[in-house]
Amino acid sequence: MKAYTYKPIFQKTTLPNGVRVVTESHPFTRAVSVGVFVEMGTRHEVPRKAGLCHFLEHLVFKGTRKRNAYELAAVLEAVGGDLNAYTTREYTCFHATSLKEHLDLSLDVLSDLVTNATLSAEDFKKEREVIIQEIQMSKDQLDEYIMDVYLEKVFEGQTLATPILGTEETLNGLKRKDILDFYEAMFRGPRVIVSVAGPVEHEHVVELIEKRLGKLPKRMTNLKQKTPRIKRIQEFIERPSEQVHLLVGLPSCSYMSKDRFESFVVNDLLGGGVTSRLYQKIREDKGLVYTVYSFLQSFVDTGVLLIYAGTGDKNALQVLKIIKAELEKFAKKGITAGELAMFKTQVKGQILLGAEDMENRMNSLGINEMVFANYKPIDEVIDEIDKVTVKSVKNYVDKYLDTAQVSLMVMGDLQPPDALKLMEVWE
C-alpha cells in the first residue's frame, strides 16, 4: 500500500542562526502549506505566568510594523488563502495555506508575525480581556473543559499541568514587559522550524526564509524538561449541566516510544470510530450515549489514553461499568488476528487520507523534526504499522492497560451520593 504514485522529495537545510527549513515537494497539487513551529509551549512557562505562549499567539495578530490587524487578516484571505496559529503544551505553530503562486506572500506574512509584532500596550490590555472571556467560555463547554482539567490534575505540580489559556489570576498578573521578554526569548533561531509542503523547490524556499528569518538571534537558554509522572486521580467536579461528562484515563506511551503504533491500533479498537468496541457496546447495543470515543494525548516524554462519554445522570453508572468491563476484557483476552488486520487497515487508511492534505503533511514534517530530528516518509510509517502483531499489541496492553491505574474524572450536576457511586466503580 503506497502513499503516492510519485515519490515526494524531502530536503532539510539549517541556516547559520539555527533555523531549520524542512520541505516536502508534491508536484501534483496547487496548494502550499507553511508552518513556523517554535519549540516553546505552556510546559516551558513559569507557573505564575501561565498563558504567555497563548497570549503571545493572540497578540502578534494585532499588528506589526508592516501591517495592522486588518491587513494581516486580509492579505492572504484576499487571495483565497488562510492564516492561523495554535498553541500546545510543547510548541506553538503559526501557519498559512495558499496557492503555490502565493508562497512568497505566505512566508512574508508569517515572518512578519515572528519578527515585527508591535505588541502595543493598548493591544496588550484589550487582548488580555478577550482571553479572559475565552477562559470563561471554555468552562461552559464541559466536553472540552474536562480534558483540560484532567491534564492539570494528573500532572499536578509538573510543567505539563500548566493550562494553555492560563488563568484569570495569572493573566491579570502579567505585565507588558513579560510579553516583550517572552517574545524575544521565544523567537530564537535554534527553536524555529519552518515546514513547507506542496509543489515547492527547496532552494527557493530556503532563499526566501533566509532573507526573512536569517537574522533571528542564535543564542538561547536551555529548555530541558524532567520526564513527568502521571498521578492517579478519582475526582468529581460539580457543574450545572444537562449531561454527566465522564473521562476515563490510562497511562500511554510518548511520541518517541517504540510502542506508539500499537497505541494507534489499541485506540482505534477501543473508541476510535463507529466500529470500535466502546461505540458499538455503549451506543449501538445499549443506546446509553450520543457520544463516546477514545483518543491519545501524546507528548515527547509521556502520554495518556483517554475515554470520554457524555450521558444522562441515570445512565452514568451503567456507562462506566461497561467501560470498565470492556477494558478488563481487552486486558485479559487482547486482540484477535482478524481485529488486528481490520484496525491496522483503518489506521493506515486514516494516515493515507491525511497525507493528501498539504496542511497535514506540513504539520507532520514540523512535528517529526521537533521530536525525531528526522524525516518520516508516509511509506515508512505504513511499514511500521504493518509490523504491528498480536504479540506486540499484547505487550503494549500488558505495559499500559493496567486497570488498577485508571483515573476517573466526572463533571455534572449530581448529588454527592450519586457521584460517590461513580467513584466507587474503580476503587
C-alpha positions as CSV (number, residue, x, y, z in Angstrom):
1,M,0.0,0.0,0.0
2,K,1.8,3.1,-1.3
3,A,1.0,6.7,-0.2
4,Y,1.6,8.2,-3.6
5,T,2.1,7.2,-7.3
6,Y,5.2,9.5,-7.1
7,K,7.9,10.0,-4.5
8,P,7.7,13.3,-2.6
9,I,11.1,14.9,-2.4
10,F,12.2,15.8,1.2
11,Q,15.0,18.2,1.9
12,K,16.4,19.9,5.0
13,T,18.6,22.9,5.5
14,T,19.8,24.5,8.7
15,L,20.5,28.2,8.5
16,P,23.7,29.7,10.2
17,N,21.5,31.0,13.0
18,G,19.9,27.6,13.7
19,V,16.6,28.0,11.9
20,R,15.7,24.6,10.4
21,V,13.9,24.5,7.0
22,V,12.2,21.3,6.0
23,T,10.3,20.9,2.7
24,E,8.4,18.1,1.1
25,S,7.7,18.6,-2.6
26,H,4.4,17.4,-4.1
27,P,4.2,18.2,-7.8
28,F,0.5,17.3,-8.3
29,T,-1.2,19.9,-6.2
30,R,-1.6,23.7,-6.3
31,A,-1.8,24.1,-2.5
32,V,1.2,25.1,-0.4
33,S,1.1,24.9,3.4
34,V,3.7,26.7,5.5
35,G,4.2,26.4,9.3
36,V,6.6,28.2,11.6
37,F,7.0,25.9,14.6
38,V,8.5,27.3,17.8
39,E,9.7,24.8,20.4
40,M,8.1,26.6,23.3
41,G,4.7,25.7,24.7
42,T,3.0,26.1,28.0
43,R,5.2,23.5,29.8
44,H,8.1,26.0,29.3
45,E,6.3,28.8,31.2
46,V,6.7,29.9,34.8
47,P,3.5,28.7,36.6
48,R,2.7,32.2,37.9
49,K,2.9,33.5,34.3
50,A,0.8,30.7,32.8
51,G,-0.8,31.6,29.5
52,L,2.2,33.6,28.0
53,C,2.5,31.4,24.8
54,H,-1.2,31.6,24.0
55,F,-1.3,35.3,24.9
56,L,1.6,36.0,22.6
57,E,-0.1,33.9,19.8
58,H,-3.0,36.2,20.0
59,L,-1.1,39.5,20.3
60,V,1.1,39.0,17.2
61,F,-2.0,39.1,15.1
62,K,-2.9,42.6,16.4
63,G,-0.3,44.3,14.3
64,T,3.3,44.5,13.1
65,R,5.5,47.4,12.0
66,K,4.5,46.5,8.4
67,R,0.8,45.6,8.7
68,N,-2.1,46.4,11.0
69,A,-4.5,43.7,12.3
70,Y,-6.9,44.1,9.4
71,E,-4.2,43.8,6.8
72,L,-2.8,40.7,8.5
73,A,-6.2,39.1,8.3
74,A,-7.0,40.3,4.8
75,V,-3.7,39.8,2.9
76,L,-4.0,36.1,2.5
77,E,-7.8,35.9,2.6
78,A,-7.9,38.2,-0.4
79,V,-6.1,35.6,-2.5
80,G,-8.2,32.6,-1.1
81,G,-5.6,31.7,1.5
82,D,-5.8,31.1,5.2
83,L,-3.7,32.3,8.1
84,N,-3.9,30.9,11.7
85,A,-2.0,29.7,14.7
86,Y,-2.3,27.3,17.7
87,T,-0.6,26.8,21.0
88,T,0.1,23.4,22.6
89,R,1.7,22.3,25.8
90,E,5.0,21.7,24.0
91,Y,5.1,24.1,21.0
92,T,3.5,26.9,19.2
93,C,2.7,27.0,15.4
94,F,1.9,29.9,13.1
95,H,0.7,28.6,9.7
96,A,-0.7,29.6,6.3
97,T,-2.1,27.7,3.3
98,S,-2.3,29.3,-0.1
99,L,-1.9,28.6,-3.8
100,K,1.7,27.9,-4.8
101,E,1.9,31.3,-6.6
102,H,1.4,33.0,-3.2
103,L,4.1,31.1,-1.3
104,D,6.2,34.2,-1.1
105,L,3.3,36.1,0.4
106,S,2.6,33.4,3.0
107,L,6.2,33.4,4.1
108,D,6.3,37.2,4.2
109,V,3.2,37.4,6.5
110,L,4.4,34.6,8.8
111,S,7.9,36.1,9.2
112,D,6.2,39.5,9.8
113,L,4.4,38.0,12.8
114,V,7.6,36.4,14.1
115,T,10.0,39.3,13.7
116,N,7.9,42.6,13.6
117,A,5.0,42.3,16.0
118,T,4.4,45.7,17.8
119,L,2.8,44.2,21.0
120,S,1.4,47.6,21.9
121,A,0.3,48.5,25.4
122,E,-3.3,49.1,24.2
123,D,-3.5,45.8,22.4
124,F,-2.0,44.1,25.5
125,K,-4.8,45.4,27.7
126,K,-7.5,44.7,25.2
127,E,-6.4,41.2,24.3
128,R,-6.0,40.2,27.9
129,E,-9.7,40.8,28.4
130,V,-10.5,38.8,25.3
131,I,-8.6,35.8,26.6
132,I,-10.2,36.1,30.0
133,Q,-13.6,35.8,28.1
134,E,-12.2,32.8,26.3
135,I,-11.3,31.2,29.6
136,Q,-14.8,31.8,30.9
137,M,-16.4,30.5,27.7
138,S,-14.3,27.3,27.8
139,K,-15.7,26.5,31.3
140,D,-19.2,26.3,29.7
141,Q,-18.0,23.7,27.1
142,L,-17.7,20.8,29.6
143,D,-16.9,18.2,27.0
144,E,-13.7,20.1,26.2
145,Y,-13.1,21.7,29.6
146,I,-13.0,18.3,31.4
147,M,-9.9,17.3,29.2
148,D,-8.0,20.4,30.3
149,V,-8.8,20.0,34.0
150,Y,-7.9,16.3,33.8
151,L,-4.4,17.1,32.5
152,E,-4.0,19.7,35.1
153,K,-4.8,17.2,37.8
154,V,-2.9,14.1,36.6
155,F,0.2,16.2,36.0
156,E,-0.3,18.4,39.1
157,G,2.9,20.2,40.3
158,Q,4.6,19.5,37.0
159,T,5.1,21.5,33.8
160,L,2.5,19.6,31.7
161,A,-0.2,20.7,34.2
162,T,0.2,24.4,33.0
163,P,-3.1,25.4,31.4
164,I,-2.7,26.5,27.8
165,L,-5.0,29.5,28.3
166,G,-3.6,30.4,31.7
167,T,-6.0,31.5,34.4
168,E,-7.7,34.8,35.1
169,E,-5.3,35.2,38.0
170,T,-2.1,34.6,36.0
171,L,-3.3,36.8,33.1
172,N,-4.1,39.7,35.4
173,G,-0.6,39.3,36.9
174,L,1.1,39.7,33.6
175,K,2.9,42.9,32.6
176,R,3.5,44.0,29.1
177,K,7.3,43.6,29.8
178,D,6.6,39.9,30.4
179,I,5.2,39.6,26.8
180,L,8.1,41.6,25.3
181,D,10.7,39.4,27.1
182,F,8.9,36.2,26.2
183,Y,8.7,37.3,22.5
184,E,12.4,37.9,22.4
185,A,13.2,34.6,24.1
186,M,10.7,32.6,22.0
187,F,11.9,33.5,18.5
188,R,15.5,32.3,18.6
189,G,16.9,30.6,15.6
190,P,17.5,27.1,17.0
191,R,14.0,27.0,18.4
192,V,12.4,27.7,15.0
193,I,11.4,25.1,12.4
194,V,9.9,26.2,9.1
195,S,7.9,23.4,7.5
196,V,6.6,23.6,3.9
197,A,4.6,21.1,1.9
198,G,3.4,21.5,-1.7
199,P,4.8,22.0,-5.2
200,V,7.9,23.8,-4.0
201,E,11.6,24.0,-4.8
202,H,13.7,23.6,-1.6
203,E,16.4,26.0,-2.5
204,H,13.9,28.7,-3.4
205,V,12.1,28.2,0.0
206,V,15.5,28.4,1.8
207,E,16.3,31.6,0.0
208,L,13.0,33.2,0.9
209,I,13.3,32.2,4.6
210,E,16.9,33.2,5.0
211,K,16.0,36.6,3.7
212,R,13.3,37.0,6.4
213,L,14.4,34.9,9.3
214,G,18.1,34.7,8.8
215,K,18.8,37.4,11.4
216,L,16.9,35.8,14.3
217,P,19.3,35.5,17.2
218,K,21.1,32.2,17.7
219,R,21.9,32.2,21.4
220,M,19.2,30.9,23.7
221,T,18.7,29.3,27.2
222,N,18.2,25.5,27.6
223,L,14.6,24.4,28.0
224,K,15.3,20.7,29.0
225,Q,12.3,19.2,30.9
226,K,12.1,16.5,33.5
227,T,10.1,13.4,32.5
228,P,6.7,13.9,34.2
229,R,4.9,11.4,36.5
230,I,1.3,10.6,35.9
231,K,-0.8,10.8,39.1
232,R,-3.9,8.6,39.5
233,I,-7.0,10.6,40.3
234,Q,-10.6,10.0,41.2
235,E,-12.4,13.3,41.1
236,F,-15.9,14.7,40.8
237,I,-16.4,18.4,39.9
238,E,-20.0,19.7,40.3
239,R,-21.1,21.8,37.4
240,P,-24.6,22.8,36.2
241,S,-25.2,20.6,33.1
242,E,-27.9,18.6,31.4
243,Q,-25.4,15.7,31.0
244,V,-22.8,13.9,33.1
245,H,-19.4,14.1,31.5
246,L,-17.1,11.1,32.1
247,L,-13.4,10.9,31.4
248,V,-11.5,7.7,32.0
249,G,-7.7,7.8,31.6
250,L,-4.8,5.4,31.5
251,P,-1.0,6.0,31.1
252,S,0.2,5.5,27.5
253,C,3.4,6.0,25.5
254,S,5.2,9.1,24.2
255,Y,5.7,10.3,20.7
256,M,9.2,8.7,20.8
257,S,8.1,5.3,22.1
258,K,8.6,2.1,20.1
259,D,5.0,1.2,21.1
260,R,3.4,4.2,19.5
261,F,2.0,2.3,16.5
262,E,0.5,-0.3,18.8
263,S,-1.1,2.6,20.7
264,F,-2.8,3.8,17.5
265,V,-4.3,0.3,16.9
266,V,-5.5,0.0,20.6
267,N,-7.0,3.4,20.5
268,D,-9.0,2.7,17.3
269,L,-10.1,-0.6,18.6
270,L,-11.4,0.8,21.9
271,G,-13.0,4.0,20.8
272,G,-11.6,5.4,17.6
273,G,-14.7,5.1,15.4
274,V,-18.2,3.7,15.0
275,T,-16.8,0.2,14.7
276,S,-14.9,0.4,18.0
277,R,-15.8,-1.8,20.9
278,L,-17.0,1.1,23.2
279,Y,-19.1,2.8,20.5
280,Q,-20.8,-0.5,19.5
281,K,-21.4,-1.6,23.0
282,I,-22.5,1.6,24.7
283,R,-24.2,3.5,21.9
284,E,-25.3,0.9,19.3
285,D,-26.2,-2.0,21.6
286,K,-27.4,-0.2,24.7
287,G,-28.3,3.3,23.5
288,L,-26.9,4.9,26.6
289,V,-25.0,7.8,25.0
290,Y,-24.8,10.0,21.9
291,T,-21.1,10.5,22.2
292,V,-18.4,8.0,23.3
293,Y,-14.8,7.9,22.0
294,S,-11.2,7.4,22.9
295,F,-8.1,9.4,21.9
296,L,-4.4,9.6,22.6
297,Q,-2.8,12.6,24.1
298,S,1.0,12.2,23.4
299,F,4.0,14.3,24.4
300,V,7.7,13.9,23.8
301,D,8.2,12.0,27.0
302,T,4.9,10.6,28.2
303,G,1.3,10.1,27.1
304,V,-2.2,9.2,28.2
305,L,-5.1,7.2,26.6
306,L,-8.4,8.9,27.4
307,I,-12.0,7.7,27.0
308,Y,-14.8,10.2,27.0
309,A,-18.6,9.7,27.3
310,G,-21.4,12.1,27.8
311,T,-24.7,10.7,29.1
312,G,-27.7,11.4,31.4
313,D,-27.3,11.1,35.1
314,K,-29.4,7.9,35.2
315,N,-27.1,6.1,32.7
316,A,-23.7,7.3,34.0
317,L,-23.1,4.4,36.4
318,Q,-24.0,1.8,33.7
319,V,-21.8,3.5,31.1
320,L,-18.8,3.5,33.5
321,K,-19.4,-0.2,34.3
322,I,-19.4,-1.1,30.6
323,I,-16.2,0.9,30.0
324,K,-14.6,-1.0,32.9
325,A,-15.8,-4.3,31.7
326,E,-14.5,-3.7,28.2
327,L,-11.1,-2.6,29.4
328,E,-10.8,-5.7,31.6
329,K,-11.9,-7.9,28.8
330,F,-9.4,-6.4,26.5
331,A,-6.6,-6.6,29.1
332,K,-7.4,-10.3,29.6
333,K,-8.1,-11.5,26.1
334,G,-6.3,-9.0,23.9
335,I,-6.9,-8.6,20.2
336,T,-7.7,-11.3,17.6
337,A,-5.8,-11.6,14.3
338,G,-9.0,-10.6,12.4
339,E,-9.5,-7.5,14.6
340,L,-5.8,-6.5,14.2
341,A,-6.0,-6.8,10.4
342,M,-9.1,-4.6,10.4
343,F,-7.8,-1.9,12.7
344,K,-4.4,-1.8,11.0
345,T,-6.1,-1.2,7.7
346,Q,-8.2,1.5,9.4
347,V,-5.2,3.3,10.9
348,K,-3.3,3.1,7.5
349,G,-6.4,4.5,5.7
350,Q,-6.6,7.4,8.1
351,I,-2.9,8.2,7.6
352,L,-3.0,7.9,3.8
353,L,-6.1,10.0,3.5
354,G,-4.4,12.6,5.8
355,A,-1.4,12.5,3.5
356,E,-3.5,14.0,0.7
357,D,-3.8,17.3,2.6
358,M,-0.8,19.6,2.5
359,E,-1.6,21.2,5.8
360,N,-1.5,17.7,7.4
361,R,1.9,17.0,5.7
362,M,3.3,20.4,6.8
363,N,2.3,19.5,10.4
364,S,3.8,16.1,10.2
365,L,7.1,17.4,8.8
366,G,7.4,20.0,11.6
367,I,6.5,17.6,14.4
368,N,8.8,14.9,13.1
369,E,11.7,17.4,13.0
370,M,10.9,18.6,16.6
371,V,10.6,15.1,18.0
372,F,13.0,12.9,16.0
373,A,15.1,15.5,14.2
374,N,14.5,13.2,11.3
375,Y,12.2,12.7,8.3
376,K,9.4,10.0,8.4
377,P,8.1,9.4,4.9
378,I,4.5,8.1,4.8
379,D,5.6,4.8,3.3
380,E,7.9,4.2,6.2
381,V,5.1,4.9,8.7
382,I,2.9,2.4,6.8
383,D,5.7,-0.2,7.0
384,E,5.9,0.3,10.8
385,I,2.1,-0.2,11.1
386,D,2.4,-3.4,9.1
387,K,4.9,-4.7,11.7
388,V,2.4,-4.5,14.5
389,T,1.4,-8.0,15.6
390,V,-1.0,-9.6,18.0
391,K,2.0,-10.2,20.3
392,S,3.3,-6.6,20.2
393,V,-0.3,-5.3,20.9
394,K,-0.3,-7.7,23.9
395,N,3.0,-6.2,25.1
396,Y,1.5,-2.7,24.9
397,V,-1.6,-3.8,26.8
398,D,0.4,-5.6,29.5
399,K,2.6,-2.5,29.9
400,Y,0.0,0.3,29.9
401,L,-3.5,-1.1,30.2
402,D,-3.4,-1.7,34.0
403,T,-7.0,-1.2,35.2
404,A,-5.6,-0.6,38.7
405,Q,-4.1,2.6,37.3
406,V,-7.3,4.0,35.8
407,S,-8.1,7.6,36.6
408,L,-11.6,9.0,36.6
409,M,-13.0,12.5,36.3
410,V,-16.7,13.3,36.4
411,M,-18.3,16.6,35.7
412,G,-22.0,17.3,36.1
413,D,-25.0,18.2,38.2
414,L,-25.0,15.2,40.6
415,Q,-25.9,14.7,44.2
416,P,-22.9,13.6,46.4
417,P,-24.2,10.0,46.9
418,D,-24.7,9.5,43.1
419,A,-21.2,10.9,42.5
420,L,-19.7,8.6,45.1
421,K,-21.2,5.6,43.3
422,L,-19.4,6.6,40.2
423,M,-16.1,7.0,42.0
424,E,-16.5,3.5,43.6
425,V,-16.5,1.8,40.1
426,W,-12.7,2.0,40.1
427,E,-11.9,2.0,43.8
